[in-house]
Amino acid sequence: MPLLDPTSNESKYSKLSSAALIGATTPTSTRLWVRLYRPGTWYLAVSAQPLRGDLVRLGDLPVAQYLKDQGIKTVYLKAQTLGFETDVTGVFDVDGLKPGTTYYYALISDERDPTKVGRRTEIGGDRPRFFVTPPLAPNTLTFGFYSCHDPVSADGSAGAWPLMHQQLADQRATFVIGGGDQVYVDTNKKNGFLDIWEWLKDNKDELLQAYKKGKGYDKSGIERYLCNLYRWFYRVYWNVPSQREIYERLPQYMIWDDHEIMDGWGSLTNAERRKRISLLFESSNNTTTNQMLVDLMWRAACRVYYEYQHSHNPPTPIDLNDPDACQWDYAFEQGRSAFYVLDMRGHHDVEADDPYKLLGSAQMKRFATWLKSPAVEAADAVFVVSPVPVMHWRNAVTNYADIGSFKDDCMDEWDHKTNQAERKHLLDQVFATLGSSGKPVVFLSGDVHCAAVFRLLHKRYPTAKVFQVTSSAISRMPAPGVLKLAISAGGSMPGINDIVCERWYAMAGSKNFAMLQVRPSLDGTHTEVLVELHWPGGDDGELTKRRVLLK
């Protein structure tokens, strides 16, 4: 059987060719991510006025000369040479911007030979592309949250993306958070779609033969090949029009969950990971080779996650040659709110010699430091993105259904008995630092394919305002409506004697997303957070929503 060429495999799905995405943005800067259809030198032009004139050919002039002749003053004009080694992706760090200002942008090829590039302005030539920098001191802050993007599981349906696009525009949102599972590489074999781990199991002999080198293997070559497989998923999954319109208009902050790597990654032992690619009656002598392939898949997943998602987040220490040393968690501020995005996959390891098997000790320490930082102290509201909710399912579901195919799903949960001590430590820090502050603290999560709102009450901090808001999934097939019965009704939190939970809302059976607004109360005495959970509500594009005020 010939080895699949992932750079040319179109399958029956169209793929992303050229695209732009607005990344982490401040009142004076932005990180603008691009993916182009061909390698070459590409200019990013950013201006406070729309670009005009012959944007197809630019009069066959150099980019800077054309803009000058048109009287277009750019606030940013720089070029990058992009190649296949990064899947023709890159990030432009744009600075020197003004707060509360609309900026137009375009990606323009340096190549003037029409036989090589027929349309020089690849992005921003057919219609204006723009973004708006946030104001310095907004009175309110509105943003969107989504998770679990998988149109393949729903026969190509865009799910709730068109409704989210509408709400983000109507409510003048400032940015969006993608809370995990922005692609699914591993769960759609039943839909006739490539499962990357099943493919590896079925084709590993051909892959190993193609990259055999002496008595061993060309590991770098295998990793490059696997990177192209992971890239294929991003290019298919990120080709939904309403999703792309959101990405190219509003700043995006992203974090991964397991499906960007492997279902249950971190909750499976190395032996269980190897089993995913082990053939029936396979010789035990292949253990070393299978472990090599699992490790190379992990490296490839990290590299491609960086290319498509993390590269446009706020910068953190990254060494793609040593992915275990990478820091994927990060903090940022918007308006008078402080955000921390937890990474629950990069250092999640059930076999680790570490008391914090979900986050790792280094991340737990960074989070504790951030809680006491000036940014949090000055914030009116605090948000913690935890891809898996700190509270969601009934304890009996999490801890007594952890067998067979449900084992890794249950062990992913904070509520599982193996993670309760770590959850206690996390929440103890939150309540000890912010429990007497009076400011709302909101955990934002996805993963579970349904929606819920909980309040977490602590006996020693009776005035604390700590909440769990979960919204999932935006386009993946949702959990059946009957699973609402499996969502916790509230009560004590296992492993923590001092905390009880109140369930304020729960919903299953519909694709959904969340809109959140941070605003002063009507009497001006405190800050409140309005949560709106939205889902499709009819055959003609109607919207249904549930409003929950956190105060």
C-alpha positions as CSV (number, residue, x, y, z in Angstrom):
1,M,0.0,0.0,0.0
2,P,1.5,3.4,-1.0
3,L,2.1,5.8,1.9
4,L,-0.5,8.6,2.1
5,D,0.9,12.1,1.1
6,P,-0.7,14.4,3.7
7,T,0.3,17.5,1.8
8,S,-1.8,16.5,-1.2
9,N,-4.6,14.5,0.3
10,E,-7.8,16.5,-0.3
11,S,-10.2,13.6,0.6
12,K,-13.7,14.8,0.2
13,Y,-13.2,17.9,2.4
14,S,-12.1,21.3,1.3
15,K,-9.2,22.8,3.2
16,L,-8.0,26.2,4.3
17,S,-5.7,27.8,1.8
18,S,-5.1,31.4,2.9
19,A,-6.4,32.9,6.1
20,A,-5.8,35.5,8.8
21,L,-6.5,35.5,12.5
22,I,-6.2,38.3,15.0
23,G,-4.3,37.1,18.0
24,A,-3.5,38.6,21.4
25,T,-4.3,42.3,21.3
26,T,-3.7,45.3,23.6
27,P,-4.7,49.0,23.1
28,T,-1.4,49.5,21.3
29,S,-0.5,46.2,19.7
30,T,-1.7,43.0,18.1
31,R,-0.3,39.6,17.0
32,L,-1.7,38.9,13.6
33,W,-1.4,35.3,12.4
34,V,-1.6,34.3,8.8
35,R,-1.6,31.1,6.7
36,L,-0.9,31.5,2.9
37,Y,-1.5,29.2,0.1
38,R,2.0,29.3,-1.2
39,P,5.5,29.9,0.2
40,G,7.2,33.2,-0.5
41,T,7.7,36.7,0.9
42,W,4.5,38.3,2.1
43,Y,4.0,41.8,3.3
44,L,1.5,42.7,6.1
45,A,0.2,46.2,5.5
46,V,-1.8,47.8,8.4
47,S,-3.4,51.2,8.0
48,A,-6.0,53.4,9.6
49,Q,-7.6,53.8,6.3
50,P,-8.9,51.1,3.8
51,L,-6.5,50.1,1.1
52,R,-7.6,51.1,-2.5
53,G,-6.7,51.0,-6.1
54,D,-5.4,48.0,-8.1
55,L,-4.9,45.6,-5.3
56,V,-4.8,42.6,-7.7
57,R,-1.6,43.6,-9.4
58,L,-0.5,46.8,-7.6
59,G,0.6,48.2,-10.9
60,D,3.4,45.6,-10.8
61,L,5.2,48.0,-8.4
62,P,7.0,47.1,-5.1
63,V,4.6,47.1,-2.2
64,A,5.9,50.2,-0.5
65,Q,6.0,52.2,-3.7
66,Y,2.5,51.3,-4.6
67,L,1.1,52.3,-1.2
68,K,3.1,55.6,-1.3
69,D,1.7,56.4,-4.8
70,Q,-1.8,55.7,-3.6
71,G,-1.3,58.1,-0.6
72,I,-1.9,55.2,1.9
73,K,0.0,55.8,5.1
74,T,0.7,52.6,6.9
75,V,1.3,52.2,10.6
76,Y,2.9,48.9,9.9
77,L,4.5,47.4,6.8
78,K,6.9,44.5,7.2
79,A,7.6,41.3,5.3
80,Q,8.2,37.7,6.3
81,T,9.3,34.8,4.2
82,L,7.1,31.9,4.9
83,G,7.7,28.3,3.9
84,F,6.4,24.8,4.2
85,E,8.5,24.1,7.3
86,T,5.8,26.0,9.3
87,D,3.0,25.1,6.8
88,V,3.3,28.6,5.4
89,T,2.1,30.1,8.7
90,G,3.6,33.0,10.6
91,V,2.8,35.8,13.1
92,F,3.4,39.5,12.6
93,D,3.8,41.4,15.9
94,V,2.2,44.8,15.2
95,D,2.9,47.6,17.6
96,G,2.6,51.4,17.7
97,L,-1.2,51.3,17.5
98,K,-3.6,53.7,19.1
99,P,-6.4,52.6,21.6
100,G,-9.9,52.3,20.4
101,T,-9.0,52.6,16.7
102,T,-10.1,50.7,13.6
103,Y,-7.2,49.3,11.5
104,Y,-7.4,47.7,8.1
105,Y,-4.9,45.1,7.0
106,A,-3.9,43.2,3.9
107,L,-1.4,40.4,3.0
108,I,0.4,41.2,-0.2
109,S,2.9,39.2,-2.2
110,D,6.3,40.5,-3.0
111,E,6.3,38.5,-6.2
112,R,5.6,40.7,-9.3
113,D,5.7,38.0,-11.9
114,P,2.0,37.4,-12.9
115,T,2.8,33.9,-14.1
116,K,3.8,33.0,-10.5
117,V,1.3,35.0,-8.5
118,G,-1.8,36.2,-10.4
119,R,-3.4,38.0,-7.4
120,R,-0.9,39.8,-5.3
121,T,-3.2,40.9,-2.5
122,E,-4.2,37.5,-1.1
123,I,-6.0,38.7,2.0
124,G,-7.8,42.0,2.1
125,G,-8.1,42.6,-1.6
126,D,-11.6,41.3,-2.2
127,R,-13.1,43.1,0.8
128,P,-11.7,45.1,3.6
129,R,-10.3,43.2,6.6
130,F,-10.1,45.1,9.8
131,F,-9.8,44.9,13.6
132,V,-10.3,47.3,16.4
133,T,-7.9,47.9,19.3
134,P,-9.5,48.0,22.7
135,P,-9.9,51.3,24.6
136,L,-7.6,52.1,27.5
137,A,-10.3,52.3,30.2
138,P,-13.6,50.7,29.1
139,N,-16.5,50.9,31.5
140,T,-17.7,47.4,30.4
141,L,-16.1,44.4,28.8
142,T,-17.9,42.0,26.5
143,F,-16.3,38.8,25.1
144,G,-17.2,35.4,23.7
145,F,-16.3,31.9,24.8
146,Y,-16.6,28.6,22.9
147,S,-15.1,25.1,22.8
148,C,-15.3,21.8,21.0
149,H,-15.3,22.6,17.3
150,D,-16.1,19.5,15.3
151,P,-18.4,20.0,12.3
152,V,-17.3,16.6,10.9
153,S,-19.3,14.9,13.7
154,A,-22.4,16.7,12.5
155,D,-22.2,16.1,8.8
156,G,-20.5,19.3,8.1
157,S,-22.8,21.6,10.0
158,A,-21.4,25.0,11.1
159,G,-23.3,24.5,14.4
160,A,-23.6,27.7,16.4
161,W,-20.8,29.6,14.6
162,P,-23.2,31.8,12.5
163,L,-25.1,32.7,15.7
164,M,-22.0,33.5,17.6
165,H,-20.7,35.7,14.7
166,Q,-24.0,37.6,14.9
167,Q,-23.9,38.0,18.7
168,L,-20.3,39.1,18.8
169,A,-21.1,41.9,16.3
170,D,-24.4,42.9,17.9
171,Q,-22.9,43.1,21.4
172,R,-19.7,44.9,20.2
173,A,-17.5,42.1,21.7
174,T,-13.8,42.9,22.2
175,F,-12.3,39.4,21.9
176,V,-13.0,35.6,22.0
177,I,-11.6,32.7,24.0
178,G,-11.3,29.2,22.4
179,G,-11.5,26.9,25.5
180,G,-10.1,23.7,23.9
181,D,-10.7,21.0,21.3
182,Q,-10.5,23.5,18.4
183,V,-9.9,20.4,16.2
184,Y,-10.6,16.7,16.6
185,V,-7.9,14.5,15.2
186,D,-9.0,11.2,16.7
187,T,-12.8,10.5,17.0
188,N,-14.5,10.5,13.6
189,K,-13.6,7.2,12.0
190,K,-17.2,6.2,12.3
191,N,-18.0,9.2,10.1
192,G,-15.6,8.0,7.4
193,F,-13.1,10.6,8.4
194,L,-9.4,10.1,9.2
195,D,-8.6,9.2,12.8
196,I,-4.9,10.0,13.1
197,W,-4.1,7.3,15.6
198,E,-6.1,4.6,13.8
199,W,-4.3,5.6,10.6
200,L,-1.0,5.3,12.3
201,K,-1.8,1.9,13.5
202,D,-2.9,0.7,10.1
203,N,0.0,2.3,8.2
204,K,2.9,2.3,10.5
205,D,4.7,-0.5,8.7
206,E,4.7,1.5,5.5
207,L,5.7,4.7,7.4
208,L,8.6,2.9,9.1
209,Q,9.8,1.4,5.8
210,A,9.7,4.7,4.1
211,Y,11.9,6.3,6.8
212,K,14.2,3.4,7.6
213,K,17.8,4.7,8.1
214,G,20.5,2.1,8.6
215,K,19.6,0.0,11.6
216,G,17.2,2.7,12.9
217,Y,14.9,5.4,11.5
218,D,14.9,8.9,10.3
219,K,13.1,10.4,13.3
220,S,13.1,13.9,12.0
221,G,11.6,12.7,8.7
222,I,8.9,10.8,10.5
223,E,8.1,13.9,12.7
224,R,7.8,16.1,9.6
225,Y,5.5,13.6,8.0
226,L,3.3,13.4,11.2
227,C,3.3,17.2,11.4
228,N,1.7,17.3,7.9
229,L,-1.0,14.9,9.1
230,Y,-1.9,17.2,12.1
231,R,-1.8,20.2,9.8
232,W,-4.3,18.6,7.5
233,F,-6.9,18.5,10.4
234,Y,-6.5,22.2,11.2
235,R,-6.9,23.1,7.5
236,V,-10.1,21.1,7.2
237,Y,-11.5,22.1,10.6
238,W,-10.8,25.8,10.3
239,N,-12.5,26.2,6.9
240,V,-15.9,27.1,8.2
241,P,-16.9,30.5,6.7
242,S,-18.5,32.0,9.8
243,Q,-15.7,30.7,12.0
244,R,-13.1,32.3,9.7
245,E,-15.0,35.6,9.8
246,I,-14.8,35.6,13.6
247,Y,-11.1,34.7,13.5
248,E,-10.1,37.5,11.1
249,R,-12.1,40.2,12.9
250,L,-11.8,39.7,16.7
251,P,-8.7,38.9,18.8
252,Q,-8.6,35.2,19.6
253,Y,-7.1,33.6,22.8
254,M,-6.8,29.8,22.6
255,I,-5.8,26.7,24.6
256,W,-5.8,23.1,23.6
257,D,-7.4,20.1,25.2
258,D,-7.0,16.4,24.4
259,H,-8.4,16.2,20.9
260,E,-5.6,18.3,19.5
261,I,-3.3,15.4,20.5
262,M,-5.1,12.2,21.4
263,D,-8.4,11.4,23.2
264,G,-7.6,11.3,26.9
265,W,-4.0,12.4,26.5
266,G,-2.4,12.6,29.9
267,S,-5.0,10.2,31.5
268,L,-3.5,7.3,29.6
269,T,-0.3,5.5,30.6
270,N,2.5,5.1,28.1
271,A,1.5,1.4,27.8
272,E,-2.1,2.5,27.0
273,R,-0.9,5.0,24.4
274,R,1.2,2.4,22.7
275,K,-1.8,0.1,22.7
276,R,-3.6,2.6,20.5
277,I,-1.2,1.8,17.7
278,S,-0.5,-1.9,18.4
279,L,-1.7,-4.5,16.0
280,L,-3.4,-7.7,17.0
281,F,-0.8,-10.4,17.8
282,E,1.9,-7.9,17.4
283,S,5.3,-8.9,18.8
284,S,6.3,-7.5,22.2
285,N,9.6,-6.7,20.5
286,N,7.9,-3.7,18.9
287,T,7.4,-1.9,22.2
288,T,10.4,0.4,21.6
289,T,9.3,1.2,18.1
290,N,5.8,2.0,19.1
291,Q,7.0,4.2,21.9
292,M,9.1,6.1,19.4
293,L,6.1,6.7,17.3
294,V,3.9,7.8,20.2
295,D,6.7,10.2,21.3
296,L,7.0,11.6,17.7
297,M,3.2,12.0,17.5
298,W,3.4,14.1,20.7
299,R,6.2,16.2,19.3
300,A,4.2,16.7,16.0
301,A,1.0,17.6,17.9
302,C,2.9,20.2,19.9
303,R,4.6,21.8,16.9
304,V,1.4,22.1,14.9
305,Y,-0.5,23.4,18.0
306,Y,2.1,26.1,18.3
307,E,1.9,26.9,14.6
308,Y,-1.9,27.2,14.5
309,Q,-2.9,28.2,18.0
310,H,-0.3,29.1,20.6
311,S,1.9,31.3,18.3
312,H,-0.6,34.1,18.4
313,N,-1.3,33.9,22.1
314,P,0.7,36.1,24.6
315,P,4.3,34.8,24.3
316,T,5.6,32.2,26.7
317,P,8.9,30.2,26.8
318,I,8.7,27.7,24.0
319,D,11.3,25.1,22.8
320,L,9.7,22.9,20.1
321,N,12.8,20.7,20.2
322,D,11.9,19.9,23.8
323,P,8.1,20.1,24.0
324,D,8.0,18.8,27.6
325,A,9.8,22.0,28.6
326,C,7.3,24.3,26.9
327,Q,5.0,26.6,28.8
328,W,1.5,26.7,27.2
329,D,-0.3,28.4,30.1
330,Y,-0.5,32.2,30.0
331,A,-2.0,35.3,31.5
332,F,-3.5,38.5,29.9
333,E,-5.5,41.5,30.7
334,Q,-8.5,43.1,28.9
335,G,-10.2,46.2,30.3
336,R,-10.2,45.9,34.1
337,S,-10.3,42.1,34.1
338,A,-7.4,39.7,34.5
339,F,-7.3,36.3,32.8
340,Y,-5.3,33.1,33.4
341,V,-5.4,30.3,30.8
342,L,-4.5,26.9,32.3
343,D,-2.9,24.2,30.2
344,M,-4.4,20.8,31.2
345,R,-2.6,18.7,28.5
346,G,1.0,19.8,28.1
347,H,2.1,18.5,31.5
348,H,-0.8,16.2,32.3
349,D,0.6,12.7,33.1
350,V,-1.0,10.1,35.3
351,E,2.5,8.4,35.7
352,A,4.4,11.6,36.6
353,D,6.2,11.7,39.9
354,D,4.4,14.9,40.7
355,P,1.5,15.6,43.1
356,Y,-0.1,17.8,40.5
357,K,-0.6,15.4,37.6
358,L,-3.1,17.7,35.7
359,L,-1.1,20.9,35.7
360,G,2.4,20.0,36.9
361,S,4.1,21.7,39.8
362,A,5.7,24.5,37.7
363,Q,2.4,25.6,36.3
364,M,0.7,25.5,39.7
365,K,3.5,27.7,41.1
366,R,3.0,30.2,38.2
367,F,-0.7,30.3,38.8
368,A,-0.2,31.0,42.6
369,T,2.2,33.8,41.7
370,W,-0.3,35.3,39.3
371,L,-3.1,35.2,41.8
372,K,-1.0,37.6,44.0
373,S,0.2,39.8,41.0
374,P,-0.5,43.5,40.6
375,A,-2.7,42.7,37.6
376,V,-5.1,40.6,39.7
377,E,-5.0,43.0,42.6
378,A,-6.1,45.8,40.3
379,A,-8.7,43.8,38.4
380,D,-12.4,44.3,39.0
381,A,-13.1,40.7,37.8
382,V,-10.9,37.6,37.5
383,F,-11.3,34.8,35.0
384,V,-9.5,31.4,34.9
385,V,-9.8,29.3,31.8
386,S,-9.8,25.6,32.8
387,P,-10.5,23.5,29.7
388,V,-12.1,20.8,31.9
389,P,-14.6,22.2,34.4
390,V,-13.6,22.2,38.1
391,M,-17.2,21.1,38.8
392,H,-19.7,19.5,36.4
393,W,-20.8,15.8,36.6
394,R,-22.3,14.0,39.5
395,N,-19.6,12.3,41.6
396,A,-21.1,8.9,40.9
397,V,-20.6,9.5,37.1
398,T,-17.0,10.6,37.4
399,N,-15.8,8.0,39.9
400,Y,-17.9,4.9,39.3
401,A,-18.0,4.9,35.4
402,D,-14.2,5.1,35.0
403,I,-13.9,1.8,33.3
404,G,-13.4,0.7,29.7
405,S,-13.6,3.4,27.1
406,F,-14.9,5.9,29.7
407,K,-11.8,5.5,31.9
408,D,-9.7,8.4,30.3
409,D,-12.8,10.7,30.1
410,C,-13.4,10.2,33.8
411,M,-9.7,10.6,34.8
412,D,-9.6,13.9,32.8
413,E,-12.1,15.4,35.3
414,W,-11.0,17.5,38.3
415,D,-13.7,15.6,40.3
416,H,-12.0,12.2,39.7
417,K,-10.5,10.8,42.9
418,T,-7.0,10.9,41.4
419,N,-7.3,14.7,40.9
420,Q,-9.3,15.8,43.9
421,A,-6.3,16.7,46.0
422,E,-4.9,18.9,43.2
423,R,-8.3,20.6,42.7
424,K,-8.4,21.3,46.5
425,H,-5.0,22.9,46.3
426,L,-6.1,25.0,43.3
427,L,-9.3,26.2,44.9
428,D,-7.7,26.8,48.3
429,Q,-5.3,29.2,46.6
430,V,-8.1,31.0,44.8
431,F,-10.3,31.4,48.0
432,A,-7.3,32.3,50.2
433,T,-6.2,35.0,47.8
434,L,-9.5,36.4,46.5
435,G,-12.2,35.0,48.8
436,S,-12.4,38.2,50.8
437,S,-11.9,40.6,47.8
438,G,-15.6,40.8,46.8
439,K,-14.6,40.6,43.1
440,P,-16.1,37.9,40.9
441,V,-13.9,35.0,40.1
442,V,-15.1,32.9,37.1
443,F,-13.8,29.6,35.9
444,L,-14.5,29.2,32.2
445,S,-14.6,25.7,30.7
446,G,-15.6,23.5,27.8
447,D,-15.0,19.7,27.2
448,V,-18.3,18.2,28.4
449,H,-20.5,19.0,25.3
450,C,-23.2,20.7,27.4
451,A,-23.5,23.9,29.5
452,A,-23.8,24.8,33.1
453,V,-23.4,27.5,35.7
454,F,-22.4,26.8,39.4
455,R,-21.5,28.9,42.3
456,L,-18.8,27.6,44.7
457,L,-19.4,28.5,48.3
458,H,-16.7,28.4,51.0
459,K,-17.5,28.2,54.7
460,R,-14.6,30.4,55.7
461,Y,-15.2,33.0,53.0
462,P,-19.0,33.6,53.0
463,T,-18.8,36.7,50.8
464,A,-16.6,35.0,48.1
465,K,-18.0,35.2,44.5
466,V,-16.5,32.2,42.8
467,F,-18.3,30.6,39.8
468,Q,-18.0,27.9,37.2
469,V,-19.3,28.6,33.7
470,T,-19.2,25.9,31.1
471,S,-20.1,26.1,27.5
472,S,-19.7,23.3,25.0
473,A,-19.9,22.4,22.1
474,I,-20.1,25.0,19.5
475,S,-20.2,22.6,16.5
476,R,-19.6,19.1,17.7
477,M,-22.6,16.9,18.3
478,P,-23.8,17.8,21.8
479,A,-24.3,15.4,24.7
480,P,-27.9,13.9,24.6
481,G,-30.5,15.9,26.5
482,V,-31.0,13.1,28.9
483,L,-27.4,13.6,30.2
484,K,-28.7,16.7,32.0
485,L,-29.6,14.1,34.7
486,A,-25.8,13.3,35.1
487,I,-24.9,16.9,35.7
488,S,-24.3,17.6,39.4
489,A,-27.3,19.1,41.2
490,G,-24.9,20.8,43.7
491,G,-24.0,20.0,47.2
492,S,-20.7,19.1,48.7
493,M,-17.5,19.0,46.6
494,P,-15.7,15.7,47.1
495,G,-12.3,16.0,48.6
496,I,-13.0,19.5,50.0
497,N,-14.8,19.7,53.3
498,D,-15.3,23.5,53.2
499,I,-16.8,24.0,49.8
500,V,-20.3,23.3,48.6
501,C,-21.8,24.1,45.2
502,E,-25.0,25.5,44.0
503,R,-26.2,24.7,40.5
504,W,-27.7,27.8,38.9
505,Y,-28.3,26.4,35.5
506,A,-27.7,23.2,33.4
507,M,-28.5,22.3,29.8
508,A,-27.7,19.4,27.5
509,G,-28.7,18.5,24.0
510,S,-27.8,21.6,22.1
511,K,-24.7,23.1,20.5
512,N,-23.9,26.3,22.4
513,F,-21.6,29.2,23.1
514,A,-21.3,31.9,25.8
515,M,-21.2,35.6,25.8
516,L,-19.9,37.4,29.0
517,Q,-20.1,41.0,30.0
518,V,-18.2,42.6,32.9
519,R,-20.0,45.7,34.1
520,P,-20.6,47.9,37.2
521,S,-23.8,47.2,39.1
522,L,-26.6,49.6,38.7
523,D,-25.8,51.3,42.0
524,G,-22.1,51.4,41.2
525,T,-21.1,49.6,44.4
526,H,-19.6,46.4,42.9
527,T,-18.7,44.6,39.6
528,E,-21.0,41.9,38.2
529,V,-20.6,39.5,35.3
530,L,-23.6,38.7,33.0
531,V,-23.4,35.3,31.4
532,E,-25.5,34.5,28.3
533,L,-25.6,31.0,27.1
534,H,-26.8,30.8,23.5
535,W,-28.0,27.9,21.3
536,P,-29.9,27.4,18.1
537,G,-33.6,27.7,18.7
538,G,-35.5,27.0,15.5
539,D,-35.4,26.1,11.8
540,D,-34.9,29.6,10.5
541,G,-31.8,30.7,12.4
542,E,-33.6,31.7,15.6
543,L,-31.5,32.1,18.8
544,T,-32.4,30.9,22.3
545,K,-30.5,32.1,25.3
546,R,-30.3,31.9,29.1
547,R,-29.1,34.9,31.1
548,V,-27.4,34.3,34.4
549,L,-26.2,37.2,36.5
550,L,-23.1,36.5,38.6
551,K,-23.1,38.9,41.5
